[in-house]
Amino acid sequence: MAINRIKTGGITDGTIQSGDLAPGTVASDRIAPGTIANDRLANNTITINGTSIALGASGEIVAGTDWQAVTVADGSTTLNTVAGGGYLLDTNAGVIEAFLPTSPSRGDTVVIADYSGTFATNRCIVNTGGVNIDSTVGSEFQLTTNNTIAEFIYIDSSKGWLVKLNQAAGTTPSSALDGGNVYNTNNEYIAATGGTVTESGDFKIHTFTGDGCFVVTAGAGDLGVADYMVVAGGGSGGGKRGGGGGAGGFRESHSTPISGCYTASPLATPTGLTLGVGTYPVTVGAGGACAVGGPIGNPGSNSIFSTITSTGGGAGAGENGTGGPGGSGGGSGNTDSAPTGTGGSGNTPPVSPPQGNNGGNSLRRAGGGGGGAGTVGSNAPASPSSPSPTGPSGGGGPGGSGVTTSITGSPTTYAGGGGGGAQYVSAGSGGPGGGGNGSQGQGGSSSATAGSANTGGGGGGDQDGPETGRAGGKGIVVIRYKFQ
């Protein structure tokens, strides 16, 4: 008699193999629910997008992009991404650095989106851990265009991650790394030549005391910002109770923390210059020359670097003249019978922060001080004890003070105004920052002096007679940037 069924008691555990069952002999409706344990199945787990889960277990496997909650920058935010993840970044308050998976496999995908539309203001740094992006070597790249959505797809060790952007990135693979969308931060540091180069820690300083070219061979992005100090030539002083020459215009930037921790002048703007590869001519303005044989001085010449122009200092005047306008204004001059004269206007043409100050007013037989970058030139003070036979005269007005900065690595003062000359009373002293002294005439022993070279200081005004005011000091240009 045929055996139709075998009782389970007659079967030793684990003895029946799949080959012992004829195809179709055990239908699914013949198997009671729960009678076959998962560990008895050949494949007892299922894997989707690299994530495995045991059959019969509870859990969640995302078949598409697994979008995470918004990550908000706090000024030092970092984010570790995982394959299959989507990341919404809010960079309103600062930069976010996103680390891609450290051991990616072919097909791994990470999506990064600019949730707040502020990548141009605060970038997203994409740290690959040394893995290439589109065959480009580098450990850090960045997203800098507002509203970017960037999808990173891993291919292999040679190609690395390919990048898919939601905007035109150019016609060649490398253009995606150069056009403000994704680019290598390893190339952000400036490399340049020109002028006299010194170092201060991680920063290079190029000093130009004469005309030249600042040649950038690498540099872009946040770390491609250069700070500058541009000082124009000072004006010369006036003759015949002449006013002091005005200081050359002074302009400076200090992009903390990009250019390092040093004490800048109170005139420094917090915005430096972002420089791409190229040649940038540098003009260092000459000081105004002595006006030989005449009472009126000469203005200084402009200094120029890139988009920054500092205006030459105003000329000191004499014989009832009004001080000349400029970066800082020249002091006015006077004669025996003239009323008070007016100093020249500074910060002309106007810029913000201001590049200089007005010159001082003159008084009978005495010139006003030239304006400085830090303060106005002083008016010629009245002196009732003057030996003038026709009434009191004035003393020469001191030149206005310059400003001090440590952009070169040590504190130095620039752009002081020249002192005014006087016939009977003490002459004005030059302002700190290279301003020349005025001269004293009858009964005095002081001589006028020129503005100091490469400070932009104004020249001193002369007293009486055929002599002339002294020359203004030549300007200077300094460029500072992080190079490592």
C-alpha positions as CSV (number, residue, x, y, z in Angstrom):
1,M,0.0,0.0,0.0
2,A,1.4,3.4,-1.0
3,I,2.5,5.9,1.7
4,N,0.7,9.2,1.1
5,R,1.9,11.1,4.1
6,I,4.9,11.1,6.4
7,K,4.3,12.1,10.0
8,T,6.7,14.8,11.2
9,G,7.6,12.6,14.1
10,G,9.3,10.3,11.6
11,I,11.6,13.0,10.1
12,T,14.8,13.9,11.8
13,D,15.4,17.7,12.0
14,G,17.4,19.1,9.1
15,T,17.4,15.9,6.9
16,I,15.1,17.1,4.1
17,Q,16.9,19.0,1.3
18,S,15.3,21.0,-1.4
19,G,16.2,18.3,-4.0
20,D,14.1,15.7,-2.0
21,L,10.9,17.6,-2.8
22,A,9.4,17.0,-6.3
23,P,8.5,20.3,-8.0
24,G,5.0,21.3,-7.1
25,T,4.5,18.7,-4.5
26,V,4.3,21.2,-1.6
27,A,1.9,24.0,-2.5
28,S,1.9,27.2,-0.4
29,D,-1.7,26.6,0.6
30,R,-0.6,23.4,2.2
31,I,1.9,25.2,4.5
32,A,0.5,26.6,7.7
33,P,1.5,30.2,8.5
34,G,4.6,30.4,10.7
35,T,5.6,26.8,10.2
36,I,8.8,27.6,8.3
37,A,11.3,29.8,10.2
38,N,13.3,32.5,8.4
39,D,16.6,30.9,9.2
40,R,15.5,27.9,7.1
41,L,15.4,30.0,4.0
42,A,18.4,30.3,1.6
43,N,18.2,34.1,1.6
44,N,16.9,35.3,4.9
45,T,17.6,39.0,4.4
46,I,16.7,41.6,1.8
47,T,19.0,44.6,0.8
48,I,17.8,47.9,-0.8
49,N,20.1,50.8,-1.5
50,G,22.8,49.1,0.5
51,T,20.7,48.6,3.6
52,S,19.9,45.0,4.8
53,I,17.0,43.8,6.9
54,A,16.0,40.3,8.0
55,L,12.9,38.7,6.6
56,G,10.1,39.0,9.1
57,A,11.8,41.9,11.0
58,S,10.3,45.4,11.3
59,G,12.2,48.4,10.0
60,E,12.4,51.0,7.3
61,I,14.2,50.9,4.0
62,V,14.0,54.0,1.8
63,A,14.0,53.1,-1.9
64,G,14.7,56.8,-3.1
65,T,16.6,59.7,-1.5
66,D,16.3,59.8,2.2
67,W,15.8,63.5,2.9
68,Q,16.9,64.6,6.3
69,A,15.7,67.5,8.5
70,V,17.1,70.9,7.7
71,T,20.7,71.5,9.0
72,V,21.1,75.1,10.3
73,A,24.6,76.6,10.4
74,D,25.8,77.9,13.8
75,G,29.1,79.3,12.6
76,S,31.1,76.0,12.9
77,T,28.6,73.4,11.6
78,T,29.8,70.1,10.1
79,L,27.7,67.3,8.7
80,N,28.5,63.6,8.0
81,T,26.5,62.4,5.0
82,V,25.6,58.8,4.2
83,A,24.9,57.1,0.9
84,G,21.3,57.7,-0.2
85,G,20.9,60.7,2.0
86,G,19.5,64.1,1.0
87,Y,20.6,67.2,3.0
88,L,18.9,70.6,3.2
89,L,21.4,73.2,4.3
90,D,20.5,76.6,5.8
91,T,23.7,78.7,5.7
92,N,22.2,82.0,6.7
93,A,24.3,82.2,9.8
94,G,27.6,80.7,8.5
95,V,29.4,78.1,6.5
96,I,28.5,74.4,6.6
97,E,31.1,71.7,5.9
98,A,29.6,68.4,4.6
99,F,31.7,65.2,4.7
100,L,30.9,62.7,2.0
101,P,31.0,58.9,2.9
102,T,34.6,57.8,3.7
103,S,34.4,54.4,1.9
104,P,31.9,54.9,-1.0
105,S,30.8,52.1,-3.3
106,R,29.8,52.4,-7.0
107,G,26.4,54.0,-7.3
108,D,26.4,55.6,-3.8
109,T,24.5,58.9,-4.1
110,V,24.4,62.1,-1.9
111,V,22.2,65.1,-2.6
112,I,22.9,68.6,-1.1
113,A,20.4,71.4,-1.5
114,D,20.6,75.1,-0.6
115,Y,17.6,75.3,1.6
116,S,18.0,79.0,2.4
117,G,19.3,80.3,-0.9
118,T,22.4,81.7,0.7
119,F,25.4,79.6,-0.7
120,A,26.7,82.7,-2.3
121,T,26.9,84.5,1.0
122,N,28.0,81.5,3.1
123,R,29.3,78.5,1.1
124,C,28.9,74.8,1.6
125,I,32.3,73.1,1.8
126,V,32.1,69.5,0.4
127,N,34.9,67.4,2.0
128,T,35.6,64.3,0.0
129,G,38.3,62.9,2.4
130,G,40.7,62.8,-0.5
131,V,38.4,61.1,-3.0
132,N,38.4,62.7,-6.5
133,I,35.5,64.8,-7.9
134,D,35.2,64.2,-11.7
135,S,38.9,63.0,-11.8
136,T,40.0,66.2,-10.1
137,V,42.3,65.7,-7.1
138,G,41.5,67.5,-3.9
139,S,40.0,67.0,-0.5
140,E,37.7,70.0,-0.3
141,F,35.4,71.5,-2.9
142,Q,32.6,74.1,-2.4
143,L,29.2,75.2,-3.5
144,T,28.9,78.9,-3.9
145,T,25.8,79.6,-6.0
146,N,22.5,80.4,-4.4
147,N,19.7,77.8,-4.7
148,T,22.1,75.1,-5.8
149,I,21.0,71.4,-5.8
150,A,24.1,69.2,-6.2
151,E,23.9,65.4,-6.6
152,F,27.2,63.5,-6.0
153,I,27.3,60.0,-7.5
154,Y,30.3,57.7,-6.8
155,I,31.8,55.9,-9.8
156,D,35.2,54.5,-8.9
157,S,38.6,55.4,-7.4
158,S,39.8,57.0,-10.6
159,K,36.7,59.1,-11.5
160,G,35.6,59.5,-7.9
161,W,32.3,61.4,-7.5
162,L,30.5,62.8,-10.5
163,V,28.5,66.0,-9.8
164,K,25.1,66.8,-11.2
165,L,24.0,70.4,-10.7
166,N,20.7,72.1,-11.2
167,Q,22.3,74.9,-13.3
168,A,24.5,75.2,-16.3
169,A,28.1,74.4,-15.4
170,G,29.8,74.8,-18.7
171,T,30.7,72.4,-21.5
172,T,33.7,70.6,-20.0
173,P,33.8,68.5,-16.9
174,S,36.4,70.8,-15.2
175,S,34.2,73.9,-15.8
176,A,31.9,72.7,-13.0
177,L,34.9,73.1,-10.7
178,D,35.7,76.7,-11.8
179,G,32.4,78.6,-12.4
180,G,31.3,79.4,-8.9
181,N,29.3,76.2,-8.5
182,V,31.8,73.6,-7.3
183,Y,35.5,74.3,-7.1
184,N,38.5,73.1,-5.3
185,T,39.4,75.0,-2.1
186,N,43.0,73.8,-2.4
187,N,43.4,76.5,-5.1
188,E,41.9,79.3,-3.1
189,Y,45.1,80.6,-1.6
190,I,46.7,83.4,-3.5
191,A,50.1,82.9,-5.1
192,A,51.6,86.1,-6.5
193,T,54.8,88.0,-7.3
194,G,55.7,91.7,-7.3
195,G,57.2,94.3,-5.0
196,T,59.3,93.4,-2.0
197,V,57.9,90.2,-0.4
198,T,58.0,89.4,3.3
199,E,56.1,86.9,5.4
200,S,54.3,87.1,8.7
201,G,53.1,83.7,9.8
202,D,50.7,82.3,7.2
203,F,50.6,85.6,5.4
204,K,52.6,87.2,2.6
205,I,53.1,90.9,2.4
206,H,54.1,92.7,-0.9
207,T,55.4,96.2,-0.4
208,F,55.6,98.6,-3.4
209,T,57.6,101.8,-2.9
210,G,57.6,102.4,-6.7
211,D,55.4,101.5,-9.7
212,G,55.2,97.8,-10.5
213,C,52.9,94.9,-11.1
214,F,51.2,92.5,-8.7
215,V,50.9,89.2,-10.6
216,V,48.5,86.6,-9.3
217,T,49.1,83.1,-10.5
218,A,46.5,81.4,-8.3
219,G,43.6,82.6,-6.2
220,A,39.9,82.6,-6.0
221,G,37.1,82.4,-3.5
222,D,37.2,83.4,0.2
223,L,40.8,82.6,0.8
224,G,41.7,84.5,-2.4
225,V,40.9,87.8,-0.7
226,A,43.8,90.3,-0.5
227,D,43.9,93.2,1.9
228,Y,45.6,96.4,1.0
229,M,47.0,99.7,2.1
230,V,47.2,102.4,-0.6
231,V,48.8,105.7,0.3
232,A,49.1,108.6,-2.2
233,G,51.9,111.1,-2.5
234,G,51.7,114.1,-0.1
235,G,51.3,117.7,-1.3
236,S,54.2,120.2,-1.0
237,G,54.1,123.1,1.3
238,G,53.4,126.7,0.3
239,G,55.9,129.5,0.3
240,K,55.8,133.0,1.9
241,R,54.0,132.2,5.2
242,G,52.8,129.1,3.5
243,G,50.5,126.4,4.6
244,G,51.6,122.9,5.1
245,G,51.0,120.3,2.3
246,G,48.1,117.9,2.8
247,A,48.9,114.2,3.3
248,G,48.3,111.7,0.5
249,G,45.0,109.9,0.6
250,F,45.0,106.8,2.9
251,R,42.9,103.7,2.2
252,E,43.1,100.3,3.9
253,S,41.2,97.1,4.2
254,H,41.3,94.5,7.0
255,S,39.2,91.3,6.2
256,T,39.3,89.6,9.6
257,P,40.0,86.7,10.0
258,I,41.2,86.2,6.4
259,S,44.1,88.5,6.7
260,G,45.0,87.6,10.2
261,C,45.0,89.2,13.6
262,Y,46.8,92.5,13.5
263,T,45.9,96.1,14.4
264,A,44.7,98.0,11.4
265,S,44.0,101.7,11.2
266,P,40.7,103.2,12.3
267,L,40.0,103.9,8.6
268,A,40.2,100.3,7.5
269,T,37.2,98.8,5.7
270,P,36.3,95.1,6.5
271,T,36.1,94.2,2.8
272,G,39.3,93.3,0.9
273,L,39.7,92.5,-2.8
274,T,38.9,89.1,-4.3
275,L,41.6,88.6,-6.9
276,G,41.6,86.1,-9.8
277,V,44.6,85.1,-11.8
278,G,46.0,88.0,-13.7
279,T,48.3,91.1,-13.6
280,Y,47.4,94.1,-11.5
281,P,49.4,97.3,-12.2
282,V,50.5,99.2,-9.1
283,T,51.0,103.0,-9.2
284,V,52.8,104.6,-6.3
285,G,52.1,108.3,-6.3
286,A,55.0,110.8,-6.1
287,G,55.0,113.6,-3.6
288,G,54.2,117.1,-4.8
289,A,57.4,119.0,-5.9
290,C,58.6,122.2,-4.5
291,A,57.2,125.2,-6.4
292,V,60.5,126.9,-6.9
293,G,60.2,130.7,-7.2
294,G,56.5,130.8,-6.3
295,P,54.4,130.6,-3.2
296,I,51.9,127.9,-4.3
297,G,52.9,124.3,-3.6
298,N,52.0,121.3,-5.8
299,P,49.6,118.5,-5.1
300,G,50.8,114.9,-4.7
301,S,50.0,112.2,-7.2
302,N,47.5,109.4,-6.9
303,S,48.4,105.8,-5.8
304,I,46.4,103.0,-7.5
305,F,45.9,99.3,-6.9
306,S,43.2,97.4,-8.7
307,T,39.9,99.2,-8.0
308,I,41.4,101.3,-5.2
309,T,42.6,104.9,-5.9
310,S,44.0,107.1,-3.2
311,T,44.1,110.8,-4.1
312,G,47.3,112.9,-3.9
313,G,47.5,115.4,-1.0
314,G,46.4,119.0,-1.6
315,A,49.0,121.7,-2.1
316,G,49.9,124.1,0.7
317,A,49.2,127.7,-0.3
318,G,50.8,131.1,0.4
319,E,50.2,134.8,-0.1
320,N,46.5,134.7,0.7
321,G,45.9,131.5,-1.1
322,T,43.4,128.8,-0.3
323,G,44.8,125.4,0.5
324,G,44.5,122.8,-2.3
325,P,42.0,120.0,-2.2
326,G,43.1,116.3,-2.2
327,G,43.3,113.1,-0.2
328,S,43.9,115.5,2.7
329,G,43.7,119.3,2.1
330,G,46.6,121.7,2.1
331,G,46.9,124.5,4.6
332,S,46.2,128.0,3.5
333,G,48.8,130.9,3.5
334,N,48.7,134.6,4.4
335,T,50.5,137.9,4.2
336,D,50.7,141.1,6.2
337,S,47.2,142.4,5.8
338,A,45.1,139.4,4.7
339,P,42.3,138.1,6.9
340,T,42.1,134.4,7.9
341,G,42.6,132.1,4.9
342,T,40.8,128.8,4.4
343,G,42.4,125.4,4.3
344,G,41.8,123.0,1.4
345,S,39.1,120.2,1.6
346,G,40.2,116.7,2.3
347,N,38.6,113.4,1.2
348,T,38.3,114.8,-2.3
349,P,36.8,113.0,-4.2
350,P,34.8,111.5,-1.3
351,V,35.2,107.8,-0.4
352,S,34.0,105.8,2.6
353,P,35.8,105.4,5.0
354,P,37.2,108.9,4.3
355,Q,40.8,109.0,3.0
356,G,41.8,112.2,4.7
357,N,40.9,115.5,6.4
358,N,40.8,119.2,5.7
359,G,43.7,121.6,5.9
360,G,44.0,124.3,8.5
361,N,43.2,128.0,8.2
362,S,46.0,130.7,8.1
363,L,46.3,133.9,10.1
364,R,48.4,137.0,9.4
365,R,51.9,136.0,8.4
366,A,51.4,132.4,9.2
367,G,50.1,129.3,7.4
368,G,47.7,126.6,8.5
369,G,48.7,123.0,8.9
370,G,48.1,120.4,6.1
371,G,45.4,117.9,6.8
372,G,46.3,114.3,7.9
373,A,44.6,111.0,7.5
374,G,43.7,110.9,11.2
375,T,42.9,114.6,12.0
376,V,42.4,118.0,10.4
377,G,45.3,120.3,10.0
378,S,45.4,122.9,12.8
379,N,44.6,126.5,12.2
380,A,47.5,129.0,12.7
381,P,47.2,130.1,16.3
382,A,47.1,133.9,17.2
383,S,50.1,135.2,19.0
384,P,49.6,138.7,20.7
385,S,53.3,138.7,21.7
386,S,54.5,138.7,18.1
387,P,57.2,141.2,17.3
388,S,55.3,142.4,14.2
389,P,55.3,146.2,14.2
390,T,51.7,146.3,12.8
391,G,50.0,144.0,15.2
392,P,49.8,140.3,16.3
393,S,50.7,137.5,13.9
394,G,50.0,133.8,14.0
395,G,52.2,130.9,14.6
396,G,52.3,128.1,12.0
397,G,49.6,125.5,12.3
398,P,50.7,121.9,13.1
399,G,50.0,119.3,10.5
400,G,47.2,116.8,11.1
401,S,48.0,113.4,12.5
402,G,48.3,110.3,10.3
403,V,47.0,106.9,11.2
404,T,48.9,103.7,12.4
405,T,48.5,100.2,11.0
406,S,50.4,96.9,11.4
407,I,49.5,95.6,8.0
408,T,53.3,95.1,7.3
409,G,53.8,93.2,10.5
410,S,54.9,96.1,12.7
411,P,53.0,99.3,13.6
412,T,53.8,102.2,11.3
413,T,52.2,105.6,11.0
414,Y,51.4,107.1,7.6
415,A,49.9,110.2,6.0
416,G,50.6,113.0,8.4
417,G,50.1,116.6,7.2
418,G,52.8,119.2,6.8
419,G,53.3,122.0,9.3
420,G,52.6,125.7,8.4
421,G,55.3,128.3,8.1
422,A,55.4,131.5,10.1
423,Q,57.3,134.8,9.8
424,Y,57.5,135.9,13.4
425,V,56.2,133.1,15.6
426,S,57.1,129.4,15.9
427,A,56.4,127.3,12.9
428,G,54.0,124.4,12.8
429,S,55.4,120.9,13.3
430,G,54.6,118.1,10.9
431,G,51.9,115.6,11.8
432,P,52.9,112.1,13.0
433,G,53.1,110.0,9.9
434,G,55.8,111.6,7.8
435,G,54.6,115.3,7.8
436,G,57.3,117.8,7.2
437,N,57.9,120.8,9.6
438,G,57.2,124.4,8.6
439,S,59.9,127.0,8.9
440,Q,60.2,130.1,11.1
441,G,61.5,133.4,9.6
442,Q,62.7,136.5,11.3
443,G,64.1,135.8,14.7
444,G,63.7,132.0,14.2
445,S,66.1,129.3,13.3
446,S,63.9,126.4,12.1
447,S,63.9,125.3,8.4
448,A,61.1,123.7,6.5
449,T,61.4,119.9,5.9
450,A,60.0,117.6,3.2
451,G,57.5,114.9,3.9
452,S,59.1,111.5,4.6
453,A,59.5,109.2,1.7
454,N,56.9,106.4,1.3
455,T,54.6,107.7,4.0
456,G,52.6,110.1,2.0
457,G,53.4,112.9,4.4
458,G,52.8,116.5,3.4
459,G,55.7,118.9,3.0
460,G,56.3,121.8,5.4
461,G,55.3,125.4,4.6
462,D,57.9,128.1,4.3
463,Q,58.1,131.5,6.0
464,D,59.1,134.6,4.2
465,G,61.3,135.5,1.3
466,P,62.3,133.7,-1.9
467,E,62.3,130.2,-0.4
468,T,59.6,127.7,-1.2
469,G,57.7,125.1,0.7
470,R,59.1,121.6,0.9
471,A,58.2,118.6,-1.2
472,G,55.6,116.1,-0.2
473,G,56.6,112.5,0.7
474,K,56.1,109.7,-1.9
475,G,53.3,107.2,-1.3
476,I,53.3,103.5,-0.8
477,V,51.2,100.4,-1.6
478,V,51.1,97.2,0.6
479,I,49.2,94.0,-0.3
480,R,48.6,91.3,2.3
481,Y,47.1,87.8,1.9
482,K,47.0,84.3,3.3
483,F,49.2,81.9,1.3
484,Q,49.0,78.7,3.4
